[in-house]
Amino acid sequence: MKNNFNNIMVGAIALLILLSLSMFVVDQRQTAIVFQLGEVVGEKTAPGLYFKIPLVQNVRYFDARILTMDSVEPERFITAEKKNVMVDSFVKWRIADVKQYYISVGGDEVRAHTRLMQTVNASMREEFGKRTIHEVVSGEREKIMEVLRQKANADAGKIGVEVLDVRLKRVDFPVEISESVYRRMDAERKRVANELRATGNAESEKIRADADRQREVTLANAYRDAQKIKGDGDAKATAIYSAAFGRNSEFYSFYRSLEAYKQSFKSKGDVMVIDPSSAFFKYMKNSGKGGK
């Protein structure tokens, strides 16, 4: 009885081990190939639980997700103008036919990368060689990437791979050319700045000269008007003096003499040397006689 129970336990354990060796699970992120004595006998692309023959068949898994192949260093290409450009790019791809992928590159992702990179670089060299720098940088960039994707996908299909996208991240000049371009741009900007400064200075001088001219004209007009007003005033004053002199010439002469005396003897230190019989002392003499 005890021996039978042991035999049952051993058989159950052996059965469990056999079942564990017979089952395998394919994750939703994976695809799998079933080998029998080294020969491909099946492929599993849908996720789920599968069975195999223990010890006779084995399973190898492959990544079914979208993978990225990014260039380590920018590649140098020549445009139609014989100008060198440095291109940094990346490729999005995935395994489309896992059996063909295994047969072509042995399921080695490094070998697949090498094959894709060779195809993409050859296509880039061809496409860049037909276009100018402007077209490569901005004018036909989208078109170039689409052509590269189509060519790379056509070749990648031979190894069971689908190319989803080819992107040009950056297109630059080499360092030595970039420095030369920068120097030319700097010189051009300085030239434009100098032209603008010269134009501004010329306009400034023009405005300043016009302002000075207007100032001189304004001062001249003001001086002319002032002289006219002054002349009119002098004429009116002369007319008034004439009218006053006409009414009483003796009084007018007396008044003018007093003004002359006042101006002549304004200060105590004033000294005047003049003939006593001069007409200047006419009213002084007459005033003394009138006093008597």
Buried (B, 14 or more C-beta within 10 A) or exposed (E): EEEEEEEEEEEEEEEEEEEEEBEBEBEEEBBBBBBEEEEBEBBBBEBEEBEBEBEEBBBEBBEBEEBEBEBEEBBEBEBEEEBEBBBBBBBBBBBBBBBBBBBBBEBEBEEBBEBBBEBBBEBBEEBBEEBBBEBBBEEBBEEBBEBBBEBBBEBBBEBBBBBBBBBBEEBEBBEEBEEEEEEEEEEEEEEEEEEEEEEEEEEEEEEEEEEEEEEEEEEEEEEEEEEEEEEEEEEEEEEEEEEEBEEEEEEBBBEEBEEEBEEEEEEEEEEEEEEEEEEBBEBEEEEEEEEE
